[in-house]
């Protein structure tokens, strides 16, 4: 019995919202995602504060998150919902 299903492993990457670095320690990734940065995360972004009529921007931090999932696919040369077609 040949394996006719060759699942494709997909990695979805995202970054959390930019916040003050001192607050970023506790930032969690969305459900199902794994945090791959540590501590205060990446200091590669800016966050904005509106003060009366002005918007100020400050250097901030965010985390990188990844989620892995398998996309069902048939192996080459096979097709159909059960991958039995040739």
C-alpha positions as a printed NumPy array, in Angstrom:
array([[  0.   ,   0.   ,   0.   ],
       [  1.763,   3.123,  -1.254],
       [  1.312,   6.354,   0.628],
       [ -0.763,   8.506,  -1.704],
       [ -1.239,  11.432,   0.634],
       [  1.75 ,  13.799,   0.851],
       [  0.797,  16.535,   3.258],
       [  2.392,  19.913,   2.745],
       [  3.826,  21.427,   5.949],
       [  3.125,  25.146,   6.005],
       [  4.589,  27.7  ,   8.387],
       [  2.594,  30.851,   8.984],
       [  4.578,  33.741,  10.428],
       [  3.25 ,  36.873,  12.068],
       [  4.399,  39.625,  14.402],
       [  2.534,  40.946,  17.417],
       [  1.477,  44.571,  17.727],
       [  4.184,  47.113,  18.505],
       [  4.14 ,  48.173,  22.169],
       [  6.57 ,  49.842,  24.592],
       [  9.496,  47.436,  25.028],
       [  9.081,  47.429,  28.812],
       [  5.574,  45.997,  28.358],
       [  6.392,  43.498,  25.636],
       [  7.649,  40.78 ,  28.007],
       [  4.107,  39.648,  28.696],
       [  2.843,  39.85 ,  25.125],
       [  1.329,  36.561,  24.007],
       [  0.992,  35.257,  20.484],
       [ -2.532,  34.557,  19.178],
       [ -3.996,  31.154,  20.027],
       [ -2.254,  28.37 ,  18.129],
       [  0.911,  30.39 ,  17.499],
       [  4.276,  29.823,  19.165],
       [  6.437,  32.757,  20.25 ],
       [  9.918,  32.449,  18.741],
       [ 11.44 ,  35.656,  20.119],
       [ 12.445,  35.999,  23.757],
       [ 12.351,  38.618,  26.46 ],
       [ 11.31 ,  41.987,  25.062],
       [ 11.357,  40.658,  21.487],
       [ 12.384,  42.613,  18.394],
       [ 13.006,  46.329,  18.788],
       [ 12.265,  47.017,  15.131],
       [  9.032,  48.988,  15.214],
       [  7.39 ,  52.19 ,  16.369],
       [  4.171,  52.681,  18.299],
       [  2.076,  55.829,  18.4  ],
       [  0.544,  57.861,  21.18 ],
       [ -1.996,  60.574,  20.58 ],
       [ -1.61 ,  63.504,  22.934],
       [ -4.287,  66.132,  22.432],
       [ -3.575,  67.407,  18.912],
       [ -0.277,  65.606,  18.361],
       [  0.629,  62.046,  17.492],
       [  3.993,  61.018,  18.835],
       [  5.871,  57.944,  17.733],
       [  8.255,  55.979,  19.943],
       [ 10.565,  53.039,  19.333],
       [  8.838,  49.867,  20.468],
       [  9.09 ,  46.107,  20.501],
       [  7.111,  43.185,  19.113],
       [  7.364,  39.417,  19.034],
       [  7.608,  36.977,  16.164],
       [  5.139,  34.103,  16.194],
       [  4.835,  30.998,  14.041],
       [  2.134,  28.433,  13.484],
       [  2.713,  25.158,  11.706],
       [ -0.026,  23.223,  10.025],
       [ -0.297,  20.451,   7.509],
       [ -2.224,  20.988,   4.341],
       [ -3.543,  17.681,   3.001],
       [ -2.306,  17.052,  -0.525],
       [ -2.025,  14.009,  -2.744],
       [  1.381,  12.733,  -3.776],
       [  2.464,  13.457,  -7.349],
       [  0.457,  11.514,  -9.898],
       [ -2.503,  10.935,  -7.578],
       [ -5.725,  12.894,  -7.252],
       [ -9.189,  12.891,  -5.782],
       [-10.521,  13.278,  -2.25 ],
       [ -8.904,   9.987,  -1.188],
       [ -5.818,  10.39 ,  -3.451],
       [ -6.647,   7.042,  -5.106],
       [ -7.005,   8.371,  -8.657],
       [ -4.019,   7.901, -10.958]])
